[in-house]
Amino acid sequence: MAKKGNRLHIVLKSTESGHMYHSTKNKNNTSEKMEILKYDPLVRKHVAYKEKK
């Protein structure tokens, strides 16, 4: 049986609108929830995206 990896699928949701990005993260290196600035095409500017579970 194959060993399960350290990468998790996550969803990043915009704090300004309902736009979402899908990504992966390494659960060993980043145990807390992610928050990054990314471009939101609905409001046409860079906004904070928070990890949604």
C-alpha positions as CSV (number, residue, x, y, z in Angstrom):
1,M,0.0,0.0,0.0
2,A,1.3,3.4,-1.0
3,K,2.2,5.9,1.7
4,K,0.0,9.0,1.9
5,G,1.8,12.3,1.0
6,N,2.2,15.5,3.0
7,R,0.4,17.7,0.5
8,L,-3.2,18.8,1.2
9,H,-5.7,20.3,-1.2
10,I,-6.9,23.7,0.1
11,V,-9.4,26.3,-1.1
12,L,-8.4,30.0,-0.7
13,K,-11.5,32.3,-0.5
14,S,-11.4,36.1,-1.1
15,T,-12.2,38.4,1.8
16,E,-13.8,41.0,-0.6
17,S,-15.9,38.8,-2.8
18,G,-16.9,35.1,-3.3
19,H,-14.0,34.3,-5.6
20,M,-11.9,31.2,-4.8
21,Y,-8.6,29.7,-5.8
22,H,-7.7,26.0,-5.4
23,S,-4.2,25.1,-4.4
24,T,-2.1,22.6,-2.3
25,K,0.1,23.1,0.7
26,N,2.6,21.0,2.6
27,K,1.1,20.2,6.0
28,N,4.5,19.6,7.6
29,N,5.9,23.0,6.7
30,T,2.7,25.1,7.1
31,S,0.5,23.8,9.8
32,E,-1.6,27.0,10.4
33,K,-4.1,28.3,8.0
34,M,-2.8,30.3,5.0
35,E,-3.5,33.9,4.3
36,I,-1.9,35.5,1.2
37,L,-2.5,38.4,-1.2
38,K,-3.7,37.4,-4.7
39,Y,-5.5,39.1,-7.5
40,D,-9.3,39.1,-7.4
41,P,-10.8,39.5,-10.9
42,L,-14.2,40.3,-9.5
43,V,-13.1,43.5,-7.7
44,R,-10.0,44.0,-10.0
45,K,-7.4,44.5,-7.3
46,H,-5.2,42.5,-5.0
47,V,-6.9,41.3,-1.8
48,A,-6.3,38.9,1.1
49,Y,-7.3,35.3,0.5
50,K,-7.8,33.0,3.5
51,E,-7.8,29.3,3.6
52,K,-11.2,27.8,3.9
53,K,-11.8,24.2,5.1
